[in-house]
Amino acid sequence: MSGLKELYLGRNNLSAQIPKWLESMISLYRLDISFNLIDGQVPAHGVFTNLTGFTFYGNGKLCGGIQELHLPSCPSKATGGGQRIPRVIRNAMIPSIIIIFVCFIVGLGFFSLKNKLRLPSVRATLVAPSLMGDMHPRVSYSNLFQATNGFTTDNLVGTGRYGCVCKGRMMLKRSVSTVAVKVFDLEQSGSTKSFEAECKALGKIRHRNLISVITCCSCFDFNRNDFKAIVLNFMPYGGLDKWLHPDIYSSNPVKILTLMQRLSIAFDVAAALDYLHNNCQPTIVHCDLKPNNILLGEDMVAHVGDFGLAKTLIDPEGEQLIHSKSSVVGTIGYVAAGN
C-alpha cells in the first residue's frame, strides 16, 4: 500500500481516530473520509495538508490540523507528570485528613476530660458547701461583678478591716433585689479565716435582728486569683455609727436619732445577743459588737452584722476564749472588760 495514491473511505460508519498508517503514506495525494464518525486530531503533514485532496465532511469531532482546514483546536492533553500530580496530592491528602481528624478527636476528648476534672472543684468553690447549705443560691464572680458594676467606688458603701462592702442589684427568686456584697481582701492576714467564721456563723442563725446572709462565694476572679465574698441583705439606712457620730462637715443633712429610735435600736441589739447566747445551739459569741457592726434596715430596725470574729463555744478556740482572761478579741474601745 506504500504506492497508493487515492483512498475513499466515505460513508463507511468508521468510528475511530485517523489511523497512524495514513500519516506515513507519502504517495497518497487524495483521501476521502467524509460522513463517518471519525474523531480526534488531524495530522499536520502528508495528504492532510492538501486542501483539495483531503475531504472530511460530516465528521464533527475532528480537530486540529493545519490552519486552512478551519477545524477547532484540540483540547490540551495533560502530560504524564501532570496526571501523576493530582494522584500524588490525593494520596497525600487522604492520610493528612485522617491524621487531622484523629488529632481533633483526641484534643476534644482531652479538653472534655480536663473540664470534667476541673469543673467539680470550681462548682464546689462557688458556694462553700461546708459553710452554707443547699438552700442558698449559687453565684459566681461574674454574677457579683455585674451586680456591682465591676465593684466600682460609686457602689462602695463601707470598708472594714478585712475588705469592703459594695451595693449591687442582682436577680434573686425571679426578681431583682438590692444586695450588699462584702468582698474580702485576701492579701490581709486573717481575712480568709474571718470569711470562714462569718459563713459558718451566718449559715446557722435566723433572727429578725441579725443580718441575713443570702449566700457565700469562694471562687476565682477573671485573672484566676482567689476571690471570697458574702452576699447580704442591703440595709438602706447604713451603720449605726454614722447616726451616732455624723460628719458635721458633710454636705448631707445631719442624721439625728430620736429617743424612741435609740431605745428601739438598743432593744433590737439586746434581742439579737439574747438569741446568740441563749437560743443558739451551740452558743455563738459575736466578739466585735460596736456601732459599725449594727446596721439599720427598713423602719430603722437594727441588725447585728459582721461575724468575722465570732466564736462558737463548741469549738476548742471558743471555749479557750471564754475561759482565758488574757485573750483580747474585738475592737479597742468596744471590747468587753474582764472581771
Sequence and secondary structure as in RCSB ss.txt:
>XXXX:A:sequence
MSGLKELYLGRNNLSAQIPKWLESMISLYRLDISFNLIDGQVPAHGVFTNLTGFTFYGNGKLCGGIQELHLPSCP
SKATGGGQRIPRVIRNAMIPSIIIIFVCFIVGLGFFSLKNKLRLPSVRATLVAPSLMGDMHPRVSYSNLFQATNG
FTTDNLVGTGRYGCVCKGRMMLKRSVSTVAVKVFDLEQSGSTKSFEAECKALGKIRHRNLISVITCCSCFDFNRN
DFKAIVLNFMPYGGLDKWLHPDIYSSNPVKILTLMQRLSIAFDVAAALDYLHNNCQPTIVHCDLKPNNILLGEDM
VAHVGDFGLAKTLIDPEGEQLIHSKSSVVGTIGYVAAGN
>XXXX:A:secstr
 TT  EEE TTS   SB  HHHHT SS  EEE  SS  EEEE SSGGGG TTTEE TT TEEEES GGG      
    HHHHHHHHHHHHHHHHHHHHHHHHHHHHHHHHHHHHHHHHHHHHHHHS TTTS TTS    HHHHHHHTTT
T GGGEEEE SSEEEEEEEEEETTEEEEEEEEEE TTSTTHHHHHHHHHHHHTT   TTB  EEEEEEEE TTS 
EEEEEEEE  TT BHHHHHS  TTSSS      HHHHHHHHHHHHHHHHIIIIISSS EE S  SGGGEEE GGG
 EEE   TT EETTSHHHHHHHH SS   S TTTS    
